[in-house]
Amino acid sequence: MLTLYLISTILLILAPGPNMLMMIALASSQGARAGRIAALGLMSGVIVHTLVATTGGSLLVAQWPSALYAVRILGSMYLVYIGGRMIWAQFRAHPTSSSLAVTRTPFMQGLMSSITNTKTLVLFVSFLPQFMDPQKSIAGQFIVLGAIYAGLTLVIYGLIGSLAGWAGAVLQQQHVQRMLRVVAGGVIAGLGLWGLR
């Protein structure tokens, strides 16, 4: 059962979504180090989800669909904000430190992306319980499965961040970087707007 859980979790982490796009956009524009720091933020978000699930919060969300909708809307609004800031910063004549503040906090971007990612929330509500033994401590199993998920999140997104950072370093020409940030910001904001539908 653990092998099936590991394979399923790896596939879920690799599935394209807001976390993956945020990681690629951030690491390709700010470098591999920023990508690895964002991976720590994503992992921390999984730990938050694990703690919420362990205390029964995920079951509450499963019983109250409006909560899932609210998290989705908040996450979408956050993506629109991040994408808009990325685009806006590229069109300023001399970007100030405040206009780049969003892109200077890779840990917080990773954390917020993870916490507001409804895919992760749904995972903890519906996916993890399928790998649990009802005869054992549910809280203990949430902690173990969540810790495995968090560890895999750190490793996989850390590698993706490093690779995207390396690719970004290859494309360090100013005009290419500006175009990449505008496109990445547009994609992130577009995902946010799509989530608001």
N, C-alpha and C positions, 0 to 999 in steps of 0.2 A: 504494500500500500504506500510506503514511503517513496519508493521509486516512481510510482505513478504520480504522486504529489509533486516530486521534484521536477519531473518532465513537464507536467501541466503548468507548474508555476513559472518555469523558464519560458515556456511558450507564451504565457500571459504577459510576462514582463517584456518580451520581445515584440508583442503585438503593437502596431503603430497606434499612437494616441497622444494626448496632450503632454504626458511626461516625456515621451520619446522626442517629440518635436521641440519641446523646450530645451531638452538636453543637447540636441544637435545644434539648434540655433545658438544657444549660449556658448557651448564649447567651441564651435567653429568661429565665433566672433571674438571670444575672450580668451580662448586657449584651453589646453588640456587641464591645467590646474583648476580653473573655474569649473570645468566639467566634473572633475573629481569632487570638488566642494559641493556642487549641486547634487551629486550622487549621495553625499552624506545627508543633504537636506531631504532627498527622496526617501532614503532609508529611515530618517527620523519621522517622516510622515507615516510610514508603515508602522513604526513603533507606536505612534499615536493611535492609529487604527487598531492595533493589537490591544492596547490598553482599553480603548472604548469597547471593543468586542468582549474583552475579558470581564468587563464590569456590566455587560448586558446591553450596552448602548446599541450595538448592531441589531440585536433582536427588537429593540424599541423602534429603530428605523424601519425594520421589516414590517412592523405592525402599523407604522405611521408613514405612509408613502409621501406625504407632504414634506417630510424631513429630507428625504432623498432628493426631491425636486428642489428644495431650498438649497441644498449643498451643490446641486448641479448648476443652479442659477448663479450662486456665489462664485463657483469655479469659473463659469463662463465669463462673468463680469471681470474677474481677475485676469483672465487671458486677454480680454479686450483691452484692459488697462495696460498690461505688459506690452502687448503688440503695438498699441498706440504710442506708448512712450518710446519704444524702439524706433518707430517710424519718425516721430516728431524730432527726436534727437538728431537724426541724420539730415534734416532739412534746416536746422539752425546753422547760422553762419559760423558761430563759435560755440559749440556745445559747452554748457556750463557743467560743473560737477553735479548740480541738482538735476539737470536733464538726463544725466547718465546714471543717476542713483539707482534706478531699477536694475540696470545691468551690472551694477557693482556689488550686488548681494546675491551671489549664486546660491548660497546656503538657503536663504529665505525664499528664493524663487523655487528651489527644489522642494522645500518644506511645504510651501503654500500649494504648489502644483500637486503634490502627493495628497495632502489633506483634503483638497477640494476635488480630487479626481474621483468621480462616481464609479469608475471601473474598480478602483481599490475598495470602495465602500461596498459595492455589490459583491465583490470577491469575499469579503469577510462575512457578509450576510448569507450568501447562498453557496459559495464554493467550498470554503473551509469546513463547514459542518459535514460535508460529504466524506471527509477523510477522518472523521472523529468516531471514536468508540463510545456509544452511549453509556457503557458500563464504567467508564473512567471519568475523571474530573474534566468537565467541559472547559473550565477556566484554564486549567493546566495545559490542555490540548491547544487552546487558542494561543497561549503563550509560546508553546513549542513551534507550532505551525507558523505563527506570526514571526518568530525569530528566524526561522528558516527563510521565510519570504523576505524579511528585511535584509538578511545576509546576501541572498541572491540578488536583491535589488542593488545593493552597494557594489557587488562585484560586476554585474552586467552593465549597469549604468556607468560605473567607473571606467570600464573598458570602452564603452561607447563614447563617453566624454573624452577619453584620451585619444581615441581614433579621430573623432570629430575635431578635436583641438589640433591634432597633427595636420589634418586636411586643411583646417583654417590657416595654419601657419604657412602652408604651401601657397595659399591665396592671399598673402598679406598686402597686396597692392591696395592703396587707399580707395580707389574707385570701385574695386571689386568688393572690398569689405563693406563699403557704404551700400552697394546694391544688395549684398547678402543680408545686411541688417534690415533693409526696407522689405525685402521679400520675406525674411523670417518673421518680421513684425506683422506683416500682412497676413501670413499664414496663421500665426498665433491669434491675432485679432479675429480673423475669419473663423477659426475654430470656436472662439468665444461667442461670436455672433450666432454661429450655427447652434451652439448649445443653448442659446436663449430662445430658440424657436419653440 
